[in-house]
Amino acid sequence: MIRGPAHAMRRYAFRACLALGVAMATIAGAEEPDLESLREAIEQSRQRVGAYERETRGLFAAIEAVDQAIAALRVEVERADAAAREAASALARAERASRDLGARLETTRAALSRRAVALYKEGMLGPVKLVFAEGTLRDRVARVQALQLLADHDALLLERFREEEAALMASRRVAAEAAVARDESAAQLASRTAELEHERAAKRTLLARVREDRARERELLNELEAAARALERTLAQARETPAPAGPALPGLAGFAGRLEPPVSGRLLRGFGRVLDAEYRTATYRKGIDLAVSVGEPVYAVAPGEVRFSGWLGGYGRMVILDHGDGYFTVSGHLDRSLVEVGQRVSAGEPVGEAGETGSLSGPRLYFEIRRGAEALDPGRWLVTTPSG
């Protein structure tokens, strides 16, 4: 068989079909465990919200369940969005390939038509007459060779037509499968986005009911105090954890007023005794709240080692860094943690992405600086004290 450009295009179309099938199988196989975890997170969110509505207690547990479902759904939305964009690109590539192959096929079809017309005009005896026309033996041999070349050309043209036709059919199958994948990905994206908005609405509803119910507000104050105690215990465990082998961390002594802020946002709530006008609660705050955009990086203010990275009721997703010499920093309400326990980070290295997990008032970063059990005013340690 003669193997020309059309054969290469047919092989391309076959590989495209195979790649699409493998990709879809891979996605289908990888999705199942994630979807099972997602269903569990959403179900737990529903149960905890329902328990809170019935019993008027456990607001932070309900919010944490909702936030965890939101976090899982956001990952799924990102995956679905990426899959939808890739499916759309695959469809565009397949359609371009089909158009190119179609144009090639039409060119070959036109050439075949011209040869068919020429053969019809010559008639069945045309080649015989040409061979035995007057002339020398050399002339006859030359005419035979010319006819052989013409026959070879016609055979190649016909083979090319068949190969290009097969390649076009394969390419159209790829395009059809890509269109189905695009539609399925778009549907999944719409479904996940709707579920995400449902969870966000559930959180807004919870917080709205707290504002409208004095009994819920009193319970909230109790939960805020319990959350603060849980953070104290977590920090105490971090202080008691033996320092790992390796270079000693320098601590923060001498860096007062010289630390770069973890984010650049303005001050929302300050250090010390704070009266919360929204929830009508008075608390002593051992850290500050800084304005953020969801997803923006949260940076380490100094070299340190991760002592805690996870969820803590009332503070959402949190990272605690040990800077040495008894100094710690706390970053709460993160949308995502980018570090693991035991990992060492440098000053200015991202440790997470800002968010609103565990927050009662929207996106923000909760930030503390500790020396032992003592909470230090971050405003006295940061280079630029964010203004309210």
VENWOTA-V896403 format. One record per pair of residues at least 6 apart in sequence whose ideal C-beta (glycine too) atoms are under 7 Angstrom apart, sorted by the first residue. I is the first residue (numbers start at 1). J is the second residue. D is the distance in whole Angstrom. If there is no record, write none. Layout:
# VENWOTA-V896403
I|J|D  I|J|D
This chain:
# VENWOTA-V896403
2|156|6  2|159|6  4|160|6  6|104|7  6|160|5  6|163|4  6|164|4  6|167|6  7|163|5  9|101|6  9|164|7  9|167|4  10|163|5  10|166|5  10|167|4  10|170|7  13|97|7  13|167|5  13|170|4  13|171|5  13|174|6  14|170|6  16|94|7  16|174|5  17|170|6  17|173|6  17|174|5  20|90|7  20|174|6  20|177|6  20|178|7  24|181|6  27|83|7  37|72|7  38|72|5  38|73|7  38|76|6  41|68|5  41|69|4  41|72|5  42|69|5  42|195|7  44|65|5  45|65|4  45|66|5  45|69|4  45|199|6  48|58|7  48|61|6  48|62|4  48|65|4  49|62|5  49|66|7  49|202|6  49|206|7  51|58|6  52|58|5  52|59|6  52|62|4  52|206|7  56|215|6  56|216|6  56|219|6  57|219|6  59|206|7  59|210|7  59|219|7  59|220|6  59|223|6  60|223|5  60|227|6  60|313|4  60|314|5  61|313|7  62|206|6  63|203|6  63|206|6  63|358|6  64|311|6  64|313|6  64|358|6  66|199|6  66|202|6  66|203|5  67|316|6  67|357|4  67|358|6  69|199|5  70|196|6  70|199|5  70|200|6  71|357|7  73|192|6  73|195|6  73|196|4  73|199|6  74|196|6  76|192|5  77|189|7  77|192|5  77|193|6  77|196|6  80|185|6  80|188|5  80|189|4  80|192|5  81|189|6  83|185|4  84|182|7  84|185|4  84|186|5  84|189|5  87|178|6  87|181|4  87|182|4  87|185|4  88|182|5  90|178|4  90|181|7  91|175|6  91|178|4  91|179|6  91|182|5  94|171|6  94|174|4  94|175|4  94|178|5  95|175|5  97|171|5  98|168|7  98|171|5  98|172|6  98|175|5  101|164|6  101|167|5  101|168|4  101|171|5  102|168|6  104|164|5  105|164|4  105|165|6  105|168|6  108|157|7  108|160|5  108|161|5  108|164|6  109|161|7  111|157|6  112|157|6  112|158|7  112|161|6  115|154|6  115|157|7  127|147|6  130|143|6  130|147|7  131|140|6  131|143|6  131|144|6  207|360|6  209|216|6  210|216|5  210|217|6  210|220|6  210|279|7  211|278|7  217|279|6  217|280|6  217|281|7  220|279|6  220|281|7  221|281|5  223|314|7  224|281|7  224|283|6  224|314|6  227|313|5  227|314|3  227|315|7  230|312|6  230|313|6  231|312|6  231|315|6  234|308|6  234|312|6  234|320|7  235|320|7  235|328|6  235|370|6  238|307|4  238|308|6  238|320|6  238|322|6  238|328|6  239|372|7  241|307|6  248|324|6  249|303|6  249|304|6  249|305|7  249|322|7  249|323|6  249|324|3  250|303|7  250|324|6  251|323|6  251|324|4  251|325|3  251|327|5  252|302|6  252|323|5  252|327|4  253|325|6  255|302|7  255|381|7  256|380|6  256|381|5  257|380|7  257|381|7  257|383|7  258|383|6  259|301|4  259|302|6  259|381|5  259|382|5  259|383|6  260|301|6  260|348|7  260|383|6  261|382|5  261|384|6  261|386|7  262|298|5  262|299|5  262|301|6  262|331|6  262|365|6  262|367|6  263|290|5  263|292|5  263|296|6  263|298|6  263|354|6  263|365|5  265|290|5  265|291|3  265|292|5  265|386|7  266|291|5  266|386|5  266|387|6  266|388|6  267|288|6  267|290|6  267|386|4  267|387|6  267|388|5  268|289|4  268|290|6  268|291|5  268|364|6  269|285|6  269|288|6  269|289|4  270|288|6  271|285|6  271|287|7  271|288|5  271|377|4  271|378|6  271|379|6  272|284|7  272|285|6  273|282|7  273|284|5  274|283|6  274|285|5  275|282|5  276|283|7  278|361|7  279|360|7  286|368|6  286|375|4  287|330|6  287|366|5  287|367|5  287|368|4  287|378|7  288|367|6  288|378|5  288|379|7  289|364|5  289|365|7  289|366|6  290|364|6  290|365|5  290|367|6  290|386|6  291|364|6  292|354|4  292|363|5  292|364|6  292|365|5  293|354|7  293|363|7  294|335|6  294|354|6  294|355|5  294|356|7  294|363|5  295|335|6  295|353|5  295|354|7  296|353|7  296|354|5  297|350|4  297|353|6  298|331|5  298|334|6  298|350|7  298|351|6  298|352|5  298|353|7  298|354|5  298|365|6  299|348|5  299|349|7  299|350|6  299|351|7  300|321|6  300|345|5  300|346|7  300|347|6  300|348|7  300|349|5  300|351|5  301|329|6  301|347|7  302|323|5  302|347|5  303|323|7  303|345|7  303|346|6  303|347|6  304|321|4  304|322|6  304|323|4  304|345|6  305|321|7  305|322|5  305|342|7  305|344|5  306|319|6  306|321|6  306|339|5  306|340|6  306|341|5  306|342|6  306|343|5  306|345|7  307|320|5  307|321|7  307|322|5  307|341|7  308|318|7  308|319|7  308|320|4  308|341|7  309|319|5  309|337|5  309|339|6  309|340|6  309|341|6  310|318|7  311|317|6  312|318|5  314|358|6  315|332|4  315|333|7  315|358|5  315|366|6  316|332|6  316|333|5  316|334|7  316|357|3  316|358|3  316|359|6  317|334|4  317|335|7  317|337|6  317|357|5  318|330|7  318|331|7  318|332|4  318|334|7  319|331|5  319|334|6  319|337|6  319|339|6  319|351|5  319|352|5  320|328|6  320|330|5  321|328|7  321|329|5  321|345|7  321|351|7  322|328|6  323|329|7  326|371|5  326|372|5  327|370|7  327|371|6  328|370|4  329|368|7  329|369|5  330|367|7  330|368|4  331|351|6  331|352|6  331|365|6  331|367|6  332|358|7  332|366|4  333|355|6  333|356|6  333|357|6  333|358|6  333|359|5  333|364|6  333|365|6  333|366|5  334|352|4  334|353|6  334|354|7  334|355|6  334|357|6  335|353|5  335|354|6  335|355|2  335|357|6  336|352|6  336|353|4  336|355|7  337|352|5  338|350|5  338|351|6  338|352|5  338|353|7  339|345|6  339|351|5  345|351|6  354|363|7  354|365|5  355|363|6  356|362|6  356|363|4  356|364|7  367|378|6  368|375|6  369|376|4  369|378|5  369|381|6  370|376|7  379|385|5
